[in-house]
Amino acid sequence: MFIVKYRKIFFTLSILTILFSFYAMIAKGFNAGIDFKGGTIIEVSYNARPNAETLKSALTSAGFGDARIQTAGESDVMIKTHALSEAERQVLTKTLSENGTNMQEKRFSSIGPTIGQELRTKAWYAIIFVILGIVLFIAYAFRHVSEPISSWKYGVITTVTLLHDIIVPAGVFVWLGKEVDTLFVVALLSIMGISVHDTIVVFDRIRENLKLRVSNDFATTVGMSLRQTFTRSINTSLTVMLVLATLYFFGPASTKDFSMILWVGIFVGTYSSVFIASPLLVVFEKWQRRG
């Protein structure tokens, strides 16, 4: 299949996107959201909502110059600012009520910097433990596969593709200047789960074809396995991406970033499962024969 034959092209494309992602992370840095650095979110609803410029000017005058304003629908406004004392909350609520008609508070949440740091640490632990668990599971699931590739190499390749699948969406997210919060971490964990599912489907078909000895050439076996699973992988991912695109364009503002990174992650994960993971098996097999 052409995917195996022209694997160097796909490897090069992935390397370039990873380099771009690292550049974005270094050049722009992660814009930590309230979940990780502490702060306050207040969501209100108006019968007659003022425009964002009017609210921004009023909040700046009231001492909330760092406030970020996000509108949703026809009446809702979400304000993100630093952690507030009770007195500051009263001032903020009064300012918002004076700049619109019939303001109603729908949500108020505040997170301190200590809790934010704890959440950030736990987020890293979650990602690391998920990757480790996936690698161990794949090594166990393919434990009876020893020729021509050892089972642990399936786990190594899965780790490489998983890192690829979270680095690239994270780089895009950072490049666009989006806030990194707990939903961002949930999206990355979801991407890893979906990506490894696609990878296992292809790997399992390779394992079955190796048992059936459809070819004496490993590269040919991998190519046939990809051809047999290609349509299923693409159609499944396209279905999910269509739902996420609908959620992004027609869903609430609070889920737009979440649906966007999931969309990018599923696209990248499908690409890596088909164009990176299986061709890497061929590369490992060639290195093994030469060694």
N, C-alpha and C positions, 0 to 999 in steps of 0.2 A: 504494500500500500504506500501511497505517496508520502504519508505522514512519517513512516519509518525511513523512507529513502531520503527525504529532505529534512531530516530532524535537525541538522545544524542550523537551518534557517529559523526554525521555531525556538531552538535554544538561544540563538543570538537575540531574537526579539524579546524573549523573557529576561535575558541579562540586561538589555537596554532599559526595559521598564523597571526592573529592580534598581538599577543605578539612578534612574529618574526619581524613584520613590525615596531613596536614601538622600538624594540631593534636596528634595522637597523637605524632608524631615530636618536636615541640617540647616538649610537656608531659612526656612520659615519657623521650624519648631512646632511642637504640639500646642494647640490652643486649648488648654485644660478648661473644662467646663466647671460649673458650680459643684457637681458631684465630686470632683477630685481636688479642687482648690478651696472649696467653701464659698458660700454666698446664699443669696435669697432669690426665689422665684415667686412672683405673684401674677396671677391670671385674673383679669377682670372682664366684665361684659358691659357694653353700653347700649342704650336705645339709639343714641346718635353718637357714634364714635368720632372723636377728633382725629385729625390727620397725625401721622407719626412725627412730623416736624414740630407741630404745636406741643405735643407731649414731651418731646425731647427737650425743647426750650424750657418748658415748665419744670421738668425734673432737674435740669441743670441749675436753674435758678434756686431750686429747693435744696441743692447740695447733693444731688444724685447724678453727677456728671458722668460717672462710669456706667450708668444704666444702659442696657441694650433692649431695644423695643422690637417686638415681633408681633405683627398683626395676624389674625386668623379669621377666616370667614368674613362676615359682614359686620360683626359687632365685638369680637373678642380681641384682647390685647394681652400679650405676655411680656412682663418686665423681668429682666435678670440684672441683679446688682450685687454689691458686696453684702456680707452678713450684717443684718440689721438688729439694733436693739429695739425694745418695745417702743421707745419714744420715736426712733427713726421710722418704725413701721407706721405709726400714727401719722407722722408728717407725710410719708409716701402715700398712704391711703387718702389723706385729705387733698393732696396735690392732684391725684388722679380723679377724685370725685369733682373737683372744681373745674376740670377741663373736659367735661363731657356730660351728657344727659343720662340721669338714672344709672349711675355706675353700681354694679354689683360684683363683689369679690367672689370668684369661683374657686380659687385655689391659692394657698400660701404655704410655702415650705422653705425652711432655712437649714443649711448644713454648715457646721463649723469647720475650720481648717484641719483640725485633728482628725475628725471623722473622714474628711476628704482624703487625707493622706492614707488613712487605714483602708479606704475603699480602693485607692490606687494600688496599694500593695497587694490586696486580695485579688484585684483584677489580673495582675501579672502572674500570681500563683495559679489562678484559674486557667489561664492560657497555657502555662507550662505543664500543668497536670493533665490537661486535656490532650495536648500533643503527646506526652509520655504514655498516657493510657491508650491512645490510638495506635502508637507504634507497637506497644506490647500486644495489643489485640491482633494486629495484622501479622506480627511475627508468630503468634500462636495459631492463628487461622491458617497460615500457610506453612505450618511446621513440617508437613509431610512432603513439601516441595523441596527437593534438594538438587535437582538437575534441570537445566544447566545453571540455575541461579539459586543460591541458598535463601532460605526463608527470611533471615534477618536483613537481607538486602532489599526485600520488598518493604520492610519497615523503614529502612534508611531512605529509600526513594520517596516513600510516603511523607516522611519528615521534610524532605527537601521541597516537595510540592506544597505541603501545608504552609511552610514558611513563605514560599512564593505567593500563596493565595491570601495571606494576611498582610504581607509587606506592601504589595502593589495597591490594594484598596486603601490601606492606611496612608500611603503616599499621595494618592489622589485626594483623599479626604483632607489631608494637611495642606496640599497645594491649593485647594479651594477655600482654605481658611475656615473650615468648619470646626465647631466645638467638639472636643473629645470628652464624652461623658459615659455613664454606665450603659446607655443604649449602644454606644459605639463598641464597647466590649462585648455586649450581647450579640451584636451583629457579627463581630469577628468569630465568636464561638459558633454561631449558626453557620457561617461560611465554612468553617473547618469541618463541621458535621456533614454539610451537603457535599463539599468537595471530596471528602474521604469516601463518601458513599459512591460517588461516580468512579473514583479510582478503584475501589474494591470490585465494582461490577466488571470493569475491564480486566483487572488482575484475575478475578475468578474465572472469566472466560479463557484467559491464557492458561490457567491451571488445568481447566477441563480439556483444552486442546492439546496440552502437553501429554495428558493421560491418554488421549485418543491417538496421539502420534500422527497428527494431520500432516506434519512435515518434519523432515530431519533438520531443517534449517530453522534456528530459533527466531531469526528476524522475520521469516515468512510466517511462522506461527503467530507472532505478535501482530503482524500486519493483518492476518485473517481475523484475529480476535477483535482488533479495532474495527474492522469493517462490519463485523457482526453486531457490535454494540454501539456503533457511531450514531445511527439514527435515534436509538432509544435515549442516549445521553443528551443529544441536542434537543430533541422534542421535550424531554422532561424539563430541561433548564429553560427553554423558551416559554413554557407554560408558566413557570414560577416567575420569570422575568416580566411577563405580561401583567401578572397580578401586581407585582411590585411597582411597575410603571403606572398602573392605574391608581395605586395607593399614593404614589408621589404626586401625581397631577391633580387628583381629586380628593385625596385624604386630608386629614387635619395637619396643620403646620407643624405640630409637635412630632409627627412621624416622618416628615419629609427627608431629613438627613438619614434617619434609620433605613428607610426604604431605598434611598440612593446608594448607600454603601453596600447594602445587601445586593442590590442590582449589579453593581460593579464586581462585588465579590463572587457572585454566582457565575457571572460571565468569565472572570479570570479563573475560577475553580474548574469550570467546564473545560476551558482551554487547556489548563495544566493537566487535567485527568486524561485528556485525549492526546494532546500534542507534546506533553513533557514527560509524564510518569512512565508510560509504556515504552517510548523511545529510549528513556534512560535505562530500562531493563536491557535493551539491545546493546547499549554502550557498555554496561557492566559485564554482559556476557562476552563481548569482544575482548575487554580487558582481561577477563578471567582466562580466556583461551590463550591470549598472548603471554600471560604470566605463567 
